[in-house]
Amino acid sequence: MTENKTVNKYAGLLDFAGRCIVITGALSGAGREIARVFIECGADVILTYNHSSGGEKWFRDNYPDSNIRVMHLDQSDTFSIESFASEIAADDTRIDCIINNAGIYPSKDIEDIDTSDWDEMMDTNSKGPFFLVKALKPFMKKGSSVINISSINATNPSRYLAHYGISKAAVEMMTRAQAQAYGSDIRVNCIAPGLIYKEGQEEFIPGWTESYKERSPLHKLVQPEEIGKTCLFLASDLASAITGQVITVDCGVGLAPYFYNEL
């Protein structure tokens, strides 16, 4: 009898050895976990920061043998974006994936938002990612990908996060526009996270986390690593036919019923 051995042709699709991933806002929070996931899959990473919090040391201590490059980038400033792109060009770096993770999240009542609040939010969360992709596109390999990070606030309004939600709604339209324009060379997708776990979160708005867990079918907050794993999938050949899509990662909170007393 001949032994039938099935060849797993999908083995190795999450091996990113030799592939270069640019991750913005990568030294803390979800950005750090996104970076960690790719590093552990063998990727070379370029991690950007605007306001350093000592996060570079964490990467050097935990991954001393990995190819990690840390660079400053203020994505709200087009001159900073141009300078960043010039450094990439000078090193002849070829990019496999850009993950637009960096952003700001200040809450303010809609009645109190002024033009400086608006401009800072849009410059950082919407304009920055758009012009960063445009600046780095010449250095991206054919078949590479872009992953933009949005938020469930893009489709769920809040009077205390109005300008934030609007900035993220722009990111989702930007994703579709980029996917359509760059489709012959680059796949572009978006992740819309729900409430991501952060230490000390309960002190920010008491009762917030418990309310989220109660309404979520999975009864938990989104873990930062779960955003990293979704990025890994979208950047891999497993997602080779996926572009222009917004993937919601919210533990199902968007499925919460409008009415508690359902018949």
C-alpha positions in Angstrom: 0.0 0.0 0.0 1.3 3.4 -1.0 1.4 6.0 1.8 -0.6 9.1 0.9 1.2 12.2 2.1 -0.6 15.5 1.7 1.7 18.4 0.9 0.9 21.6 2.9 1.3 24.2 0.2 0.3 26.9 2.7 3.1 26.3 5.1 5.3 29.3 5.3 2.8 31.9 4.2 3.3 33.7 7.5 7.0 33.6 7.2 8.1 37.2 6.7 11.9 36.6 6.6 13.5 39.2 4.3 10.4 41.3 4.1 10.4 45.0 5.2 7.5 46.3 7.1 7.0 50.0 8.0 4.9 50.5 11.1 4.1 54.0 12.3 3.5 54.8 16.0 5.2 51.6 16.8 7.0 52.1 20.1 3.9 51.7 22.4 0.4 50.5 22.6 -1.1 48.5 19.7 1.7 49.6 17.5 4.3 47.8 19.6 2.2 44.6 19.5 1.8 44.9 15.7 5.6 45.2 15.4 6.2 42.3 17.8 4.0 40.0 15.7 5.9 40.8 12.5 9.3 40.6 14.2 8.5 37.1 15.6 7.5 36.1 12.0 11.0 37.1 10.8 10.3 40.5 9.3 12.7 43.4 9.1 10.9 46.4 10.6 11.1 50.1 10.4 9.4 51.5 13.5 8.5 55.2 13.6 7.8 57.4 16.6 7.0 61.1 17.1 7.2 61.4 20.9 9.6 58.7 22.1 8.7 57.0 25.4 11.7 54.8 25.7 10.1 52.1 23.6 13.1 51.5 21.5 15.0 50.0 24.4 12.1 47.4 24.9 12.7 46.2 21.3 16.4 46.1 21.6 16.2 44.2 24.9 13.7 41.6 23.7 14.8 41.2 20.1 18.6 41.8 20.0 19.1 39.7 16.9 16.3 41.2 14.8 16.7 43.8 12.1 15.0 46.7 13.7 15.3 50.3 12.6 13.8 53.1 14.6 13.1 56.5 12.9 11.5 59.7 13.8 8.3 60.7 11.9 5.8 63.5 12.6 3.1 62.5 10.1 1.2 65.7 10.7 4.1 67.5 9.1 4.6 67.0 5.3 8.2 68.1 5.6 8.8 65.3 8.1 7.2 62.9 5.7 9.5 64.1 2.9 12.5 63.8 5.1 11.5 60.3 6.1 11.0 59.2 2.5 14.4 60.7 1.6 16.1 58.5 4.3 14.3 55.4 2.9 15.5 56.4 -0.6 19.1 56.9 0.5 19.3 53.4 1.9 17.7 51.9 -1.2 15.1 50.2 1.0 12.3 48.2 -0.7 9.1 48.1 1.3 6.7 45.1 1.5 4.1 46.7 3.7 3.2 50.0 5.3 1.0 49.9 8.4 -0.5 53.3 9.2 -1.0 52.9 12.9 0.0 56.2 14.3 -2.8 58.6 15.3 -4.2 60.8 18.1 -7.3 60.3 20.2 -8.2 63.4 22.2 -11.8 63.5 23.4 -13.6 66.8 23.4 -17.3 67.8 23.4 -18.5 68.6 19.9 -19.5 72.1 21.1 -15.9 72.8 22.3 -13.9 71.7 19.2 -12.1 74.7 17.6 -10.2 75.0 14.4 -6.9 74.1 15.9 -8.4 70.9 17.4 -9.8 70.1 14.0 -6.6 70.8 12.0 -4.4 68.8 14.4 -6.8 65.8 14.2 -7.1 65.8 10.4 -3.4 66.5 9.8 -2.4 63.6 12.0 -5.0 61.0 11.4 -6.1 61.6 7.8 -3.6 63.8 5.8 -0.5 62.1 7.3 -1.3 58.5 6.3 -2.4 59.7 2.8 0.8 61.6 2.0 3.0 59.0 3.7 1.8 56.3 1.3 2.2 58.7 -1.6 5.8 59.5 -0.6 6.7 55.8 0.0 4.9 54.3 -3.0 8.0 54.5 -5.2 9.9 52.2 -2.8 7.2 49.6 -2.5 7.6 46.2 -4.2 5.0 45.1 -6.7 2.5 42.9 -4.8 3.1 44.8 -1.5 0.4 46.1 0.7 -0.8 49.0 2.8 -2.8 48.6 6.0 -4.6 51.6 7.4 -5.8 51.6 11.0 -9.3 53.2 11.4 -11.7 52.8 14.3 -15.3 51.7 15.0 -15.8 55.4 15.7 -15.7 56.0 11.9 -19.2 54.6 11.8 -20.4 55.0 15.3 -20.7 58.7 16.3 -19.9 60.1 19.7 -20.3 63.8 20.7 -17.0 63.5 22.6 -15.1 62.0 19.6 -16.7 63.7 16.7 -13.6 65.0 15.0 -11.8 61.7 15.7 -14.6 59.7 14.1 -14.6 62.0 11.1 -10.8 61.7 10.7 -11.2 57.9 10.8 -14.1 57.9 8.3 -11.7 59.7 6.0 -9.2 56.9 6.5 -11.7 54.4 5.4 -12.6 56.3 2.2 -8.8 56.8 1.6 -8.4 53.0 1.8 -10.9 52.5 -0.9 -9.5 55.2 -3.1 -5.9 53.9 -2.7 -7.0 50.4 -3.4 -8.7 51.4 -6.6 -5.8 53.7 -7.8 -2.9 51.4 -6.9 -4.5 48.0 -7.5 -2.1 46.9 -10.2 0.8 47.1 -7.7 -0.4 47.4 -4.2 -3.3 46.0 -2.1 -4.7 48.4 0.4 -6.9 47.4 3.4 -8.1 48.9 6.6 -8.6 47.6 10.2 -11.3 49.2 12.4 -10.5 48.2 16.0 -13.0 48.5 18.8 -11.9 49.3 22.4 -8.3 48.1 22.7 -7.1 47.0 26.1 -4.7 49.5 27.8 -3.4 49.4 31.3 -5.1 51.9 33.5 -8.0 52.3 31.0 -10.7 52.1 33.7 -9.3 55.2 35.3 -9.9 57.2 32.1 -13.6 56.7 32.0 -15.0 54.6 35.0 -17.3 51.8 33.8 -16.2 52.1 30.2 -14.5 48.7 30.0 -17.2 46.8 31.8 -19.9 48.3 29.6 -17.9 47.3 26.5 -17.4 43.7 27.8 -21.1 43.4 28.6 -22.2 44.5 25.1 -19.6 42.4 23.3 -20.7 38.9 22.4 -17.1 37.8 23.2 -17.4 39.6 26.5 -13.9 41.1 26.3 -11.9 44.0 25.1 -9.7 43.8 21.9 -6.2 42.8 22.9 -3.4 44.7 21.1 -1.9 41.4 19.8 -5.2 40.7 18.0 -4.7 43.8 15.8 -1.2 42.6 15.1 -2.5 39.2 14.0 -5.1 40.8 11.7 -2.3 42.9 10.1 -0.2 39.8 9.6 -3.1 38.1 7.8 -3.8 41.1 5.5 -0.1 41.6 4.7 0.3 37.9 3.8 -0.4 36.0 0.6 -3.4 34.5 2.5 -5.2 37.8 1.7 -4.0 38.0 -1.9 -7.5 38.7 -3.3 -8.5 41.1 -0.6 -8.2 44.9 -1.2 -10.2 48.0 -0.4 -11.8 46.3 2.6 -12.4 47.5 6.1 -12.0 44.6 8.6 -13.7 45.3 12.0 -11.9 43.9 15.0 -14.2 44.7 17.9 -15.1 41.4 19.7 -18.5 41.8 18.1 -19.6 44.9 20.1 -21.2 46.3 16.9 -23.7 43.4 17.1 -25.0 44.6 20.5 -28.9 44.9 20.4 -30.4 48.3 20.3 -33.0 47.1 22.9 -32.2 45.1 26.0 -35.6 43.6 26.4 -35.8 41.6 23.2 -38.9 39.5 22.6 
